[in-house]
Amino acid sequence: MSQPQKDRPWLFRTYAGHSTAKASNALYRGNLAKGQTGLSVAFDLPTQTGYDSDYILAKGEVGKVGVPVSHMGDMRALFKDIPLEQMNTSMTINATAPWLLSLYIAVAEEQGADVTALQGTVQNDIIKEYLSRGTYICPPEPSLRMITDVAAYTRQHLPKWNPMNVCSYHLQEAGATPEEELAFALATATAVLDDLRGKVPAENFPEMVGRISFFVNAGIRFVTELCKMRAFVELWDEICATRYGVEDAKYRRFRYGVQVNSLGLTEQQPENNVYRILLETLAVTLSKNARARAVQLPAWNEALGLPRPWDQQWSLRMQQILAYETDLLEFDDLFDGNPAIDRKVNALKEGARAELAQIDGMGGAVKAIAYMKGRLVESNAARIAGIENGTTTVVGVNKWTTGEPSPLTAGDDAIMVADKDAEADQLRRLAQWKRDRNGADVVTALKDLAAAAKDGTNIMVPSIACARAGVTTGEWADVIRSAFGQYRAPTGVSKNPSNRTEGLDELREQVDLVSHALGRRLKFLVGKPGLDGHSNGAEQIAARARDCGMDIAYEGIRLTPQEIVDAAVADDAHVIGLSILSGSHIPLIADVIAKLKEAGLSHIPVIAGGIIPEDDAARLREMGVAAVYTPKDFELNKIMGDIITLVDPRKLAE
C-alpha cells in the first residue's frame, strides 16, 4: 500500500534571544539541533529603539527581552557557526530594521555567503509600533520611506528576502477584534505598497507585491481565528487584483507567519496554557488554503517570566507532533464549501471592509493612526470588562479557580533568571569595540549616512557601509533622529470618560469623597519608565481611573525616572503607578523611588504592575512600593479601590 502524499510542513521557529549575543547563539544552535527549521531573533529594547547599551534609557533593559546588538561584532557573535546562506531568519525589528539588516548582510558577506541566496524576513512594520508595540523612533512619513527603501534594496540585491512582515500580532495583543486586526493590517500593507510604487520599475511592482508577507496572531477562539485567516487570504487577493492590478495569482498569495496568542496565557494555573497554545496552533494549520508558512509558539510559562530551553522545546515538540505524527498534511482543505465557515468568513470580510473604508476616508493608515489607536484602547477595555464581569470565561482565572498546586512551577529553577552580569559584560565589550575601531572610517560612514537621509538616496547602501566601518546602533539611529526628528505616538486614552461606567457608581462616590477630603481631585500619575513599549496595561489602568473620576496624567511610553519625578512635581500627584513588562522593574523602580526621595516626595505612594515574580515583588515592597500587581490581578475595580484607600487622608489619620 503506497504512502499518501504529504504537504511540506511549515517552518518551525522559536522566538528567542536574551542576555548576550554569545548566550543567544548557544540557544539558537541548541534549538536547531532539536529540529527547529528557522530562526526568529528577539532583540532587546535598546536595540529595537536605536540606543547603544550604555545609553541612559537602556539601564536595566540590556538583554532583558531579547539579545543586545550594538555593532557588527555582536551580530558576528550571534550567528557564529550558523551558516546564514543555509538559514531562514526572521528578525523582529522595526524602527532599526534597515540597520539590523545591514549588519546581517555584512556578517553574511564575512562568512563568504552569496548574499543573493539569503532567505528571511525583517518585520519592518512601523505603523503597528505606533499602535501597539512602541518601538518607533521617527514620525510616520520618514519611517515609511525607510520601509520602502529596504523593499527597493532587497528587490535588487536580496531576491529571496521578505522586506516587510505586516504585523497584526501586536494589534490583537492590544485588544483588536478580528475585524480590526484584518483592516488595520491590510491598511498598513496598502500604505507601504502605495509608497513603494514610485521606487521600483512598473514591470517589477507585481513581484514586489508578492514579496510582502504578514505576521499574525491566533487567539483561543480558534474557529473564528481560522475564519479570520481565510478572510485574510480572500481580502488580500482582492486588494492585489483590484487596487494594484496584479494578474499573476502567485503574487497575490497571502503569505504569513504566526505566533499564537501570548495575551491569553495566564499566570494562574499556567499548565492550562499548553492546551491554549495547541488549540490556537490548529487555527493556523488546519485549513490548507490558509495555512501558515512559519509557526512560532510561546512557552507555557511566559506569563511567569523568561522560559527555559526545556519550555521552548516543549512548544517545538508540539509543532513536530502535529506535522509529522498526524495525518493533517495528507488532505486537501477540510473547510472548503462548509456553509458555517463561509458565513463567518463573509461576516468578517464585511466588517473589515467597513473599517478599511473608514481608514481610506481619513487618507490611509498613516493619517488614521490616532483613530486606530483609540479603537484598540476601547476594544481592549471591552475585552477586559468581559473577563471581569464573567461574560468571557477564562478557566482558572474567573471560573474553576481552585485546583491542585502545579509541580511544573515548583522549585527555584521553574523559570529562567536573566544573567545578572550580562549587562555589565555587554557594556565592557561595547567600550572595547569603540576603542578598537577606526574612528576616521566611522566619521566618514556616518557623514555619508546623513547625506543619504537628507537627499533621498536609498538608506541601505550607506547603512551597510556603516556596519562594515564599525558604527554602533546608537550612532546610526542618532543620525536618523537628527535627519527625521523624533515622534511621540498618541496614547489612545482620552481625557473624557467613556460610556462604560456601569458598576462604577460606588467607586466614583469614593473618589468624590476622598477628593473632597484632599481638597482637590485625586491625581493619579501613570508612568512607563525605561524602553518598554507594551502600554496596554498602563492604558487600561489610566482609562479605568479616569472613568472612576480620578484626574489622570498619562503621557505614554519611554520616560526616564527623572521625567516621572518631574511630572509628579508638576502634576502634584497623590499616587504614582509604574508599569514595566520588560523584566527591568527592580532597577527602574529603585531609581524612581530614589529620585522621589531626593525631591522630597517620599510621601507619594508608588504602585507597580508587570510580569513580576513573587521574589521580585517582595523586594519591591521592601523598597517601599505600596502594592504590586501582576497579570493575575485582572479585576481593575479592585485596583482602583486600593488606590483610593492608599491616598484617603481619613484612613491615613486613623
C-alpha positions, 0 to 999 in steps of 0.5 A: 500500500503506497504512502499518501502524499504529504504537504511540506510542513511549515517552518518551525521557529522559536522566538528567542534571544536574551542576555548576550549575543554569545548566550543567544547563539548557544540557544539558537544552535541548541534549538536547531539541533532539536529540529527547529527549521528557522530562526526568529531573533528577539532583540532587546529594547535598546536595540529595537529603539536605536540606543547603544547599551550604555545609553541612559534609557537602556539601564536595566533593559540590556538583554532583558527581552531579547539579545543586545546588538550594538555593532557588527561584532555582536551580530558576528557573535550571534550567528557564529557557526550558523551558516546564514546562506543555509538559514531562514531568519526572521528578525523582529525589528522595526524602527532599526530594521534597515540597520539590523539588516545591514549588519546581517548582510555584512556578517553574511558577506564575512562568512563568504555567503552569496548574499543573493541566496539569503532567505528571511524576513525583517518585520519592518512594520512601523505603523503597528509600533505606533499602535501597539508595540512602541518601538518607533523612533521617527514620525510616520512619513520618514519611517515609511520611506525607510520601509520602502527603501529596504523593499527597493534594496532587497528587490535588487540585491536580496531576491529571496528576502521578505522586506516587510512582515505586516504585523497584526500580532501586536494589534490583537495583543492590544485588544483588536477584534478580528475585524480590526486586526484584518483592516488595520493590517491590510491598511498598513500593507496598502500604505507601504505598497502605495509608497513603494510604487514610485521606487521600483520599475512598473514591470517589477511592482507585481513581484514586489507585491508578492514579496510582502508577507504578514505576521499574525496572531491566533487567539483561543477562539480558534474557529473564528481565528481560522475564519479570520485567516481565510478572510485574510487570504480572500481580502488580500487577493482582492486588494492585489487584483483590484487596487494594484492590478496584479494578474499573476495569482502567485503574487497575490498569495497571502503569505504569513507567519504566526505566533499564537496568542501570548495575551491569553496565557495566564499566570494562574494555573499556567499548565492550562496554557499548553492546551491554549497554545495547541488549540490556537496552533490548529487555527493556523494549520488546519485549513490548507488554503490558509495555512501558515508558512512559519509557526512560532509558539510561546512557552507555557510559562511566559506569563511567569517570566523568561522560559527555559530551553526545556519550555521552548522545546516543549512548544517545538515538540508540539509543532513536530507532533502535529506535522509529522505524527498526524495525518493533517498534511495528507488532505486537501482543505477540510473547510472548503464549501462548509456553509458555517465557515463561509458565513463567518468568513463573509461576516468578517470580510464585511466588517473589515471592509467597513473599517478599511473604508473608514481608514481610506476616508481619513487618507490611509493608515498613516493619517488614521493612526490616532483613530486606530489607536483609540479603537484598540484602547476601547476594544481592549477595555471591552475585552477586559470588562468581559473577563471581569464581569464573567461574560468571557470565561477564562478557566482558572482565572474567573471560573474553576479557580481552585485546583491542585498546586502545579509541580511544573512551577515548583522549585527555584529553577521553574523559570529562567533568571536573566544573567545578572552580569550580562549587562555589565559584560555587554557594556565592557565589550561595547567600550572595547569595540569603540576603542578598537575601531577606526574612528576616521572610517566611522566619521566618514560612514556616518557623514555619508549616512546623513547625506543619504537621509537628507537627499533621498538616496536609498538608506541601505547602501550607506547603512551597510557601509556603516556596519562594515566601518564599525558604527554602533546602533546608537550612532546610526539611529542618532543620525536618523533622529537628527535627519527625521526628528523624533515622534511621540505616538498618541496614547489612545486614552482620552481625557473624557470618560467613556460610556462604560461606567456601569458598576462604577457608581460606588467607586466614583462616590469614593473618589468624590469623597476622598477628593473632597477630603484632599481638597482637590481631585485625586491625581493619579500619575501613570508612568512607563519608565525605561524602553518598554513599549507594551502600554496596554496595561498602563492604558487600561489602568489610566482609562479605568481611573479616569472613568472612576473620576480620578484626574489622570496624567498619562503621557505614554511610553519611554520616560526616564525616572527623572521625567516621572519625578518631574511630572509628579512635581508638576502634576502634584500627584497623590499616587504614582503607578509604574508599569514595566513588562520588560523584566527591568522593574527592580532597577527602574523602580529603585531609581524612581523611588530614589529620585522621589526621595531626593525631591522630597516626595517620599510621601507619594505612594508608588504602585507597580504592575508587570510580569513580576515574580513573587521574589521580585515583588517582595523586594519591591515592597521592601523598597517601599512600593505600596502594592504590586500587581501582576497579570493575575490581578485582572479585576481593575475595580479592585485596583482602583479601590486600593488606590483610593484607600492608599491616598484617603487622608481619613484612613491615613489619620486613623 
